[in-house]
Amino acid sequence: MRYLCLVYLNEDAVAALPPGVHAALDAECCEYHAQLRHSGELVVGEALQPVSSTTTVRRQGDRLLLHDGPVRDGHEQPAAIYLFETQDLNGAIRLASRLPSARLGCVEVHALAARAPP
């Protein structure tokens, strides 16, 4: 099964990390990313731009409504996405719990709906 993991962090707290701590976290993330790729469990893993670059799109009938910023404001902002291929939810949770950035925020794990055959 495939699971989408959304990493949420407080952008201000991450920006306030000392440069050495930030660099060590980045290196740890890159190392874990490489391990996941090598194992075949990682389909996609990408960091997101700061929440200030977000645009929310809504449709109301024929009208298109655009809003600068995320759907909701909160203490933590979406910071990265991961798409895992695992046997079950427990496998996805195991992988998500090992994401280095999870220590600074949280990770939502979403099972993807089954894909229709082509």
N, C-alpha and C positions, 0 to 999 in steps of 0.2 A: 504494500500500500504506500501511497505517497502522503506526506504530511508537510504542510506549510507552517513554518515557525516564524513568528514575528517577534523580533527583539525590541524591547522598549527600554530606553535609557533616559535619564535626565541630562539633556544636552549641556546645561550650565555646569552640572557636577563633573561631567566628562571633560569639558573645556578647562575646568579648574584643576585637573590633575597635574601634578608636577611633570615636566617634560620626560623625565626618565621613566616614570610610572606609566605614562601614556605610551611611550615607545615600547616598553616591555609588554604592555597589554596588546598592542598592535602585533608584535612579534608572536605572542602566544596565540592570537587569533589566526594569524597566517599559518602557523604550525598545525593547529587543529584543523583548519580548512584543508591543508594538504593531506592530513591523515584521513579525513572523511572522503576526499576525492579518491585516494588510493584504495580505500575499502569499497568504493562503489556505492556508498550510502548517500553521498551528496550529489544531488542533481544540479542545484543552483545555490550559490551563496554570495550575496552582495550586500555591501554597506549602502545605506541611503544617504542622500544629501540632507543637510539640516532641514528641519520642519519648516523653516521660513521659505523654502523653495517649493512647498506643497501647494497644489491647486485642487480644490474639491469641485467636482462636476456633478450637477444635478439636472434632471429633466423634469419639467412640469408641462405636460402636453407637448406642444411644439417648441416651447421655450427652453433654452439652454441657460442654466444659471451657473456662474463660476464664482468661487469664493477663494480668495487667497488664504491659505492655511489649511490645517487638518480639519477633519470632521468634528473632532472634539479637542478642546484644550485640556491639558492635564499636566501633572507633575513630570510624567515620563512621555517621551515622544518616540515614534517608530524610528529605529536606528539601522536595522538590517533585516534581511529576509533570508531564510534558508528553506530549500525544498529537499526533504529527505525521502529516500526510498527504503522502507523498513518492513519487517514482517508484520508488526502490529504497533498499537499505540505505545506500549511499554518500550519498544525499541526507539521510537521517536522521542519519548520523554527522556530516555537514557542519553541520547545524542544531544538533545536540547539542554539538558542539565550540565553537560560538559562544555558548553559554549563559554569561553572565558568572560565574555561581556555579560553573561547571566548573573555574575556576581555583583554587578553594578545596577541591575534593574530586574526585569522579568522577561519571560518568553511565553508567548501564547502558542499552543500547538493545535493546529486545525487539521483534521482528516479531510482529504480532498474527496469529492464525489467521484464515483466510478466513471471512467471515461467510456463513451460510446465507441464501439468499433468503427474504424474508418470506412 
